[in-house]
Amino acid sequence: MQSSIVRGAVWLGIYLFFVLGPLLAMLLGDLPRPRDFWIELSAALGYAGLALMGLQFGLTARFRFVTAPWGEDVIYHFHRNISLVALALVIAHPVMIFAVQPDRLALLNFFDAPPAARWAALSTYSLIALVVMSLWRLKFRLSYEWWHGTHILLAVLAVAAGVVHMVLWGFYLSDPVKRAMWIGLALFWTALFVYVRVFRPLFVHRRPYRVTEVRRERGKSWTLVFKPEGHEGMHFRPGQFAWLSLWGGAFKLTQHPFSFSGSALAPGGQVEITIRELGDHTSRIGTVAVGSRMYMDGPYGAFTSGCPSDMHVLIAGGVGITPMMSMIRTLADAGDKRPVVLLYGSRDWESITFREEIEAIAPRLNLKVVHVLEKPDAGWQGEKGYIDADVFRRCVPPPYAEHEYFICGPDVMMDAVEKALAELGVPMARYHSERYNFV
């Protein structure tokens, strides 16, 4: 835990260096003529916004040694939120200039403006479109695949146009050293993009998998069983996930994250992934043919055991059961006899994915299963409604702060569970949450 905190602090420092370092470097060496304070501030905001935009390629590059302290879900949520900060900085840059020098409003005339202003407008409009489409993708009814392709195009356009604008305007970049520094940064961002889109897919392409079984599960879910082809497979920890290319090769533009549901100790490198039919790409999951070649990039994720504990408490809602099944199966295969409590929220009895297997595997380990049904039948005698602090008090033995908790499911459920754990005095270091809404 301590080493993870240190690593996280180091990478945060490196991130801030790449954001603020280039900005501070502009103040070194020969300086151009002084300008109004607000003009200088607007320039600083523009440079900072561009640096944040360029580093977005690094945040989505899936470097395990970078994301390990936090987990990919935290990194992707940070990626989304920092995009809003970058947008605010980029918009504040021209707004501040226009407020101080209203005559520059003429630069908004795209056709008569100088090239540097045109590139600035193109960068700004691309960034605005990118953020708007990300925030309201579902409202606009955009498919994930179409949105993702457009997202990449707009991101490249926004950064490239911003760099061209900066070089053409050249107020601070008249110094060749400073110009070389920013061009070097642009080349670094380009290298990150090429790594993500060329070199990483090339590595994944050399390690294909074959689908050996397609199994229907309850709750409109399907389990795909994979065997490595020509390699030993990947060594994952229960609770982790992989980016999967269901249809198309390793160089396909869009992959999707799915948790492993099988045991991490399965022989022969076998991997199981369970996917629920939720629309878009997953609606056809049951049509995957046995023998199909697939590609997966993994393992990723920090949703794994991170501290010694007397008991594991697994809290799952809906398809959030998949990483919990990986943990349960792995514990059973390892002969781990520590107590495990599974609190499993479902809509009704018939929609409980893995229901029969959970009952069958329980004797192999010290497992207590508590089903919490939202809409139970009239004769249901178990827990009803939603998982809250009262359910914990009835079903989980104290001391609550000594257990290790894993939470995965819909965001509303996870928020409620985290609130309940806080009410029970469980420190944040004792529970792990995994949210897969990366958009």
QUIWOTA-V899303 format. One record per residue. N is the residue number from 1. RES is the residue in one letter. PHI is phi in radians with two decimals (* if undefined). PSI is psi in radians with two decimals (* if undefined). D_LAST is the distance of its C-alpha to the last C-alpha in Angstrom with 2 decimals. Layout:
# QUIWOTA-V899303
n = {N:N}
res = {RES:RES}
phi = {PHI:PHI}
psi = {PSI:PSI}
d_last = {D_LAST:D_LAST}
This chain:
# QUIWOTA-V899303
n = {1:2:3:4:5:6:7:8:9:10:11:12:13:14:15:16:17:18:19:20:21:22:23:24:25:26:27:28:29:30:31:32:33:34:35:36:37:38:39:40:41:42:43:44:45:46:47:48:49:50:51:52:53:54:55:56:57:58:59:60:61:62:63:64:65:66:67:68:69:70:71:72:73:74:75:76:77:78:79:80:81:82:83:84:85:86:87:88:89:90:91:92:93:94:95:96:97:98:99:100:101:102:103:104:105:106:107:108:109:110:111:112:113:114:115:116:117:118:119:120:121:122:123:124:125:126:127:128:129:130:131:132:133:134:135:136:137:138:139:140:141:142:143:144:145:146:147:148:149:150:151:152:153:154:155:156:157:158:159:160:161:162:163:164:165:166:167:168:169:170:171:172:173:174:175:176:177:178:179:180:181:182:183:184:185:186:187:188:189:190:191:192:193:194:195:196:197:198:199:200:201:202:203:204:205:206:207:208:209:210:211:212:213:214:215:216:217:218:219:220:221:222:223:224:225:226:227:228:229:230:231:232:233:234:235:236:237:238:239:240:241:242:243:244:245:246:247:248:249:250:251:252:253:254:255:256:257:258:259:260:261:262:263:264:265:266:267:268:269:270:271:272:273:274:275:276:277:278:279:280:281:282:283:284:285:286:287:288:289:290:291:292:293:294:295:296:297:298:299:300:301:302:303:304:305:306:307:308:309:310:311:312:313:314:315:316:317:318:319:320:321:322:323:324:325:326:327:328:329:330:331:332:333:334:335:336:337:338:339:340:341:342:343:344:345:346:347:348:349:350:351:352:353:354:355:356:357:358:359:360:361:362:363:364:365:366:367:368:369:370:371:372:373:374:375:376:377:378:379:380:381:382:383:384:385:386:387:388:389:390:391:392:393:394:395:396:397:398:399:400:401:402:403:404:405:406:407:408:409:410:411:412:413:414:415:416:417:418:419:420:421:422:423:424:425:426:427:428:429:430:431:432:433:434:435:436:437:438:439}
res = {M:Q:S:S:I:V:R:G:A:V:W:L:G:I:Y:L:F:F:V:L:G:P:L:L:A:M:L:L:G:D:L:P:R:P:R:D:F:W:I:E:L:S:A:A:L:G:Y:A:G:L:A:L:M:G:L:Q:F:G:L:T:A:R:F:R:F:V:T:A:P:W:G:E:D:V:I:Y:H:F:H:R:N:I:S:L:V:A:L:A:L:V:I:A:H:P:V:M:I:F:A:V:Q:P:D:R:L:A:L:L:N:F:F:D:A:P:P:A:A:R:W:A:A:L:S:T:Y:S:L:I:A:L:V:V:M:S:L:W:R:L:K:F:R:L:S:Y:E:W:W:H:G:T:H:I:L:L:A:V:L:A:V:A:A:G:V:V:H:M:V:L:W:G:F:Y:L:S:D:P:V:K:R:A:M:W:I:G:L:A:L:F:W:T:A:L:F:V:Y:V:R:V:F:R:P:L:F:V:H:R:R:P:Y:R:V:T:E:V:R:R:E:R:G:K:S:W:T:L:V:F:K:P:E:G:H:E:G:M:H:F:R:P:G:Q:F:A:W:L:S:L:W:G:G:A:F:K:L:T:Q:H:P:F:S:F:S:G:S:A:L:A:P:G:G:Q:V:E:I:T:I:R:E:L:G:D:H:T:S:R:I:G:T:V:A:V:G:S:R:M:Y:M:D:G:P:Y:G:A:F:T:S:G:C:P:S:D:M:H:V:L:I:A:G:G:V:G:I:T:P:M:M:S:M:I:R:T:L:A:D:A:G:D:K:R:P:V:V:L:L:Y:G:S:R:D:W:E:S:I:T:F:R:E:E:I:E:A:I:A:P:R:L:N:L:K:V:V:H:V:L:E:K:P:D:A:G:W:Q:G:E:K:G:Y:I:D:A:D:V:F:R:R:C:V:P:P:P:Y:A:E:H:E:Y:F:I:C:G:P:D:V:M:M:D:A:V:E:K:A:L:A:E:L:G:V:P:M:A:R:Y:H:S:E:R:Y:N:F:V}
phi = {*:-1.11:-1.12:-1.13:-1.12:-1.11:-1.08:-1.08:-1.14:-1.10:-1.19:-1.12:-1.09:-1.12:-1.07:-1.11:-1.09:-1.28:-1.50:-1.63:-0.99:-1.06:-1.18:-1.19:-1.12:-1.16:-1.54:-1.58:1.21:-1.25:-1.91:-1.24:-1.04:-1.16:-2.21:-0.99:-0.94:-1.20:-1.17:-1.13:-1.12:-1.12:-1.14:-1.07:-1.11:-1.12:-1.09:-1.13:-1.08:-1.14:-1.09:-1.10:-1.09:-1.12:-1.26:-1.06:-1.10:-1.30:-1.11:-1.77:-1.44:1.07:-1.35:-1.08:-1.20:-1.55:-1.47:-0.95:-1.13:-2.03:1.77:-1.13:-1.12:-1.15:-1.08:-1.23:-1.19:-1.12:-0.98:-1.18:-1.24:-1.24:-1.11:-1.16:-1.12:-1.06:-1.09:-1.07:-1.16:-1.15:-1.25:-1.09:-1.00:-1.28:-1.03:-1.16:-1.13:-1.13:-1.18:-1.49:-2.23:-1.00:-1.10:-1.35:-1.06:-1.10:-1.17:-1.26:-1.31:-1.01:-1.40:-1.71:-1.23:-1.16:-0.95:-1.05:-1.23:-1.12:-1.15:-1.10:-1.11:-1.08:-1.10:-1.15:-1.12:-1.13:-1.16:-1.07:-1.09:-1.06:-1.20:-1.06:-1.17:-1.28:-1.25:-2.13:-1.02:-1.18:-1.12:-1.43:1.02:-1.60:-1.15:-1.05:-1.12:-1.16:-1.07:-1.11:-1.09:-1.15:-1.05:-1.13:-1.06:-1.15:-1.11:-1.10:-1.13:-1.10:-1.24:-1.09:-1.16:-1.12:-1.15:-1.08:-1.02:-1.08:-1.20:-1.19:-1.19:1.08:-1.09:-1.52:-1.60:-1.17:-1.27:-1.07:-1.18:-1.18:-1.08:-1.12:-1.09:-1.25:-1.14:-1.09:-1.09:-1.08:-1.16:-1.10:-1.09:-1.11:-1.10:-1.07:-1.12:-1.12:-1.04:-1.17:-1.67:-2.18:-1.27:-1.14:-1.04:-1.11:-1.12:-1.12:-1.06:-1.43:-2.29:-1.37:-2.25:-1.97:-1.36:-1.81:-2.78:-2.17:-2.09:-1.30:-2.10:-1.15:1.26:0.94:-2.12:-2.36:-1.84:-1.80:-1.86:-2.06:-2.14:-1.16:-2.05:1.46:-2.71:-1.47:1.60:-1.90:-1.82:-1.96:-1.84:-1.02:1.86:-1.45:-2.49:-2.38:-1.55:-1.99:-1.72:-1.29:-2.22:1.86:-1.50:-1.17:-1.60:-1.01:-1.07:-2.05:-2.04:-2.27:-1.50:-2.39:-1.29:-1.25:-1.96:-1.55:-1.23:-1.25:-1.81:-1.08:-1.30:1.20:1.26:-1.12:-2.22:-2.07:-2.30:-1.90:-2.23:-1.69:-1.30:-2.13:1.80:0.92:-1.23:-1.43:-1.14:-1.84:-1.07:-1.24:-1.61:-1.07:-1.58:-1.05:1.71:-1.14:-1.60:-2.24:-2.28:-2.40:-1.96:-3.13:-1.50:-2.32:1.92:-1.91:-1.47:-2.41:-1.07:-2.18:-2.66:-1.12:-2.63:-1.49:-2.78:-1.71:-2.05:-1.79:-2.07:-2.19:-2.32:1.06:-1.23:-1.12:-1.26:-1.06:-1.17:-1.19:-1.13:-1.09:-1.14:-1.11:-1.12:-1.18:-1.06:-1.16:-1.15:-1.48:1.21:-1.32:-1.80:-1.10:-1.08:-2.28:-2.00:-1.92:-1.76:-2.12:-1.57:-2.43:-1.23:-2.67:-1.11:-1.33:-1.68:-1.38:-1.13:1.19:-0.99:-1.18:-1.19:-1.07:-1.12:-1.28:-1.47:-0.95:-1.13:-1.41:-2.64:-1.48:-1.97:-1.96:-1.93:-2.16:-1.56:-2.06:-1.79:-1.30:-2.27:-1.36:-1.19:-1.04:-1.56:-1.16:-1.86:-1.56:-1.24:-2.19:1.54:-2.28:-1.36:-2.40:-1.08:-1.15:-1.10:-1.06:-1.10:-1.41:-2.00:-2.04:-1.29:-1.28:-1.42:-1.12:-1.30:-1.65:-1.53:-1.98:-1.98:-2.22:-2.21:-2.64:2.89:-1.03:-1.00:-1.08:-1.12:-1.14:-1.07:-1.16:-1.18:-1.09:-1.14:-1.13:-1.13:-1.09:-1.11:-1.51:1.43:-1.45:-1.21:-1.04:-1.14:-1.67:-2.28:-2.16:-2.17:-2.28:-2.10:-1.78:-1.42:-1.47:-1.41}
psi = {-0.80:-0.75:-0.61:-0.69:-0.74:-0.79:-0.71:-0.73:-0.67:-0.83:-0.57:-0.71:-0.71:-0.71:-0.83:-0.58:-0.76:-0.35:-0.85:-0.48:-0.90:-0.58:-0.80:-0.56:-0.40:-0.33:-0.07:2.82:-2.67:2.29:2.51:3.11:2.51:2.57:3.10:2.52:-0.79:-0.55:-0.75:-0.70:-0.70:-0.65:-0.74:-0.72:-0.68:-0.79:-0.75:-0.72:-0.73:-0.70:-0.73:-0.71:-0.79:-0.66:-0.20:-0.55:-0.56:-0.64:-0.52:0.25:-0.12:0.70:1.98:-0.68:-0.32:-0.75:-0.26:-0.71:-0.41:-0.65:2.62:-0.58:-0.70:-0.74:-0.76:-0.61:-0.64:-0.73:-0.75:-0.81:-0.62:-0.37:-0.64:-0.67:-0.79:-0.73:-0.75:-0.73:-0.74:-0.70:-0.67:-0.51:-1.03:-0.59:-0.72:-0.68:-0.79:-0.59:-0.63:-0.65:1.41:-0.44:-0.37:-0.04:-0.35:-0.37:-0.29:-0.26:1.72:-0.62:-0.53:-0.19:2.69:2.80:-0.67:-0.70:-0.61:-0.75:-0.62:-0.76:-0.74:-0.74:-0.79:-0.81:-0.65:-0.75:-0.71:-0.80:-0.71:-0.84:-0.76:-0.78:-0.54:-0.72:-0.58:0.59:-0.82:-0.67:-0.64:-0.08:0.79:2.31:2.65:-0.75:-0.77:-0.75:-0.77:-0.75:-0.75:-0.65:-0.79:-0.78:-0.81:-0.64:-0.81:-0.75:-0.73:-0.78:-0.80:-0.77:-0.63:-0.70:-0.76:-0.76:-0.80:-0.77:-0.74:-0.67:-0.82:0.34:-0.89:-0.34:0.26:-0.43:2.10:-0.53:-0.77:-0.68:-0.75:-0.64:-0.81:-0.61:-0.67:-0.70:-0.74:-0.69:-0.62:-0.79:-0.68:-0.71:-0.68:-0.77:-0.77:-0.67:-0.81:-0.69:-0.22:-1.05:-0.75:-0.81:-0.57:-0.73:-0.77:-0.66:-0.52:-0.04:1.19:2.92:2.69:2.40:2.09:-0.26:2.46:1.97:2.21:2.39:2.91:2.86:0.57:0.76:2.76:2.44:2.19:2.25:2.22:2.57:2.38:2.54:1.85:0.22:3.01:-0.09:-3.02:2.61:1.87:2.89:2.50:2.31:-0.25:3.08:3.01:2.71:2.15:2.32:1.72:-0.82:2.20:2.98:-3.02:-0.37:0.11:2.46:-0.66:2.21:2.91:2.46:2.27:2.42:2.60:2.40:-0.21:3.03:2.44:-0.20:0.24:2.45:2.74:0.32:0.30:2.43:2.34:2.36:2.25:2.25:2.35:2.52:1.78:0.23:3.10:-2.21:-0.46:-0.18:-0.38:0.27:-0.56:-0.18:-0.03:2.27:2.45:2.36:-0.15:2.54:2.28:2.86:2.40:2.48:1.99:-3.00:2.74:2.89:2.53:0.30:1.08:2.93:2.23:-0.03:2.64:2.45:2.75:-0.28:2.49:2.30:1.98:2.16:1.99:2.54:2.19:-2.28:-0.13:-0.07:-0.34:-0.86:-0.48:-0.64:-0.64:-0.73:-0.79:-0.81:-0.69:-0.75:-0.70:-0.76:-0.53:-0.13:0.47:2.14:0.20:2.55:2.43:2.26:2.20:2.00:1.96:1.88:2.24:2.89:-0.87:3.08:-0.66:-0.29:0.16:1.81:2.40:0.33:-0.89:-0.68:-0.65:-0.73:-0.67:-0.58:-0.29:-0.73:-0.30:-0.18:3.02:1.32:2.25:2.17:2.23:1.95:2.30:1.94:2.32:-0.73:1.34:2.84:2.90:-0.58:0.10:2.24:-0.03:-2.81:2.48:2.74:-2.12:2.82:2.05:-3.01:-0.59:-0.66:-0.73:-0.78:-0.60:-0.53:-0.28:2.18:2.50:2.92:2.21:-0.56:-0.14:-0.19:2.88:2.25:2.48:2.23:2.21:2.26:-2.85:2.62:-0.70:-0.75:-0.76:-0.69:-0.74:-0.69:-0.75:-0.65:-0.71:-0.71:-0.68:-0.67:-0.56:0.03:0.37:2.14:2.66:-0.52:-0.24:-0.11:2.63:2.38:2.53:2.09:2.18:0.14:1.54:-0.16:*}
d_last = {28.45:30.36:29.61:25.86:26.19:28.28:25.91:23.03:25.36:26.43:23.02:22.20:25.54:24.84:21.59:23.62:26.38:24.35:23.16:26.53:28.96:28.90:29.29:32.28:33.76:34.23:36.88:38.98:41.82:43.13:41.53:41.78:43.67:42.42:40.56:39.78:37.70:34.95:34.77:34.45:31.73:29.77:30.13:28.94:25.78:25.17:25.76:23.50:20.62:21.18:21.35:17.98:16.48:18.35:17.38:13.67:14.92:16.41:13.51:11.73:15.22:15.29:18.65:19.70:22.35:19.93:17.22:19.93:20.89:17.55:15.49:12.31:10.19:11.96:11.64:7.89:8.02:10.98:9.51:7.37:10.63:13.00:11.76:13.18:16.26:16.72:16.58:19.12:21.33:21.35:22.28:24.79:26.52:28.09:28.43:30.57:32.64:33.31:34.36:36.88:38.01:37.73:39.51:36.41:34.76:36.48:33.83:31.48:33.71:31.67:34.71:37.25:35.16:35.73:33.38:31.82:30.76:29.42:27.13:25.98:25.21:23.32:21.14:20.53:19.84:17.37:15.40:15.67:14.50:11.43:10.45:11.70:9.91:6.40:7.98:9.91:8.53:10.12:13.05:13.73:13.57:11.91:11.70:8.83:11.51:12.71:9.56:8.94:12.66:12.86:10.22:12.47:15.55:14.87:14.07:17.33:19.19:18.35:19.50:22.43:23.70:23.51:25.60:28.08:28.50:29.20:31.74:33.47:33.84:35.19:36.67:35.85:35.49:39.13:39.67:39.23:38.03:35.18:34.35:34.35:32.08:29.32:29.82:29.58:26.24:25.01:26.39:24.66:21.21:22.32:23.40:20.03:18.48:21.43:21.15:17.60:18.49:22.16:23.56:21.03:20.93:24.71:25.04:22.98:25.11:28.21:27.19:26.66:26.84:28.69:27.85:30.96:30.16:27.96:28.59:27.85:26.94:27.15:24.28:23.27:22.23:23.43:24.28:24.42:26.96:26.94:29.78:29.60:31.60:33.78:32.32:32.31:28.65:26.28:27.19:24.45:24.69:24.08:20.69:18.95:16.69:16.50:14.38:16.33:17.46:18.88:20.39:21.38:22.33:20.94:20.35:18.05:15.23:12.47:12.72:11.20:11.62:14.52:16.92:20.56:22.80:26.11:28.45:28.01:31.79:31.90:34.55:34.20:30.60:29.50:25.83:24.64:21.15:20.83:18.27:18.25:18.39:15.48:15.35:14.06:14.93:16.20:18.77:21.08:20.88:24.48:25.79:25.17:28.71:30.50:31.29:28.12:27.01:23.47:21.73:19.64:18.53:19.12:19.87:17.22:16.65:18.89:19.04:22.73:26.08:26.66:29.88:33.18:33.43:35.96:33.52:30.01:28.41:25.53:23.62:21.59:20.29:19.80:18.06:17.76:21.31:20.49:20.37:23.30:25.28:24.95:26.37:29.10:30.16:30.30:32.33:34.66:35.20:35.90:38.37:36.75:38.61:36.75:35.99:32.60:31.52:28.80:27.65:25.93:24.67:24.82:25.50:28.96:31.24:30.68:26.89:27.04:25.61:28.00:30.55:33.62:32.57:31.82:35.33:36.87:35.37:36.24:39.85:38.75:37.33:37.73:34.99:34.93:32.66:31.96:30.34:29.11:29.04:27.61:30.05:32.90:36.10:39.18:40.70:37.79:39.17:36.11:33.40:31.94:29.08:26.35:26.30:27.63:30.12:33.04:31.77:31.56:35.09:36.47:34.88:34.21:37.31:37.47:37.26:33.54:32.90:34.21:31.73:28.40:25.54:22.41:19.90:17.24:16.29:14.69:13.56:16.74:18.92:17.71:18.29:21.70:22.63:21.94:24.06:26.73:26.93:27.43:30.14:31.78:31.91:29.57:28.44:24.80:25.96:26.93:23.69:20.46:17.13:14.28:10.89:8.75:5.67:3.81:0.00}
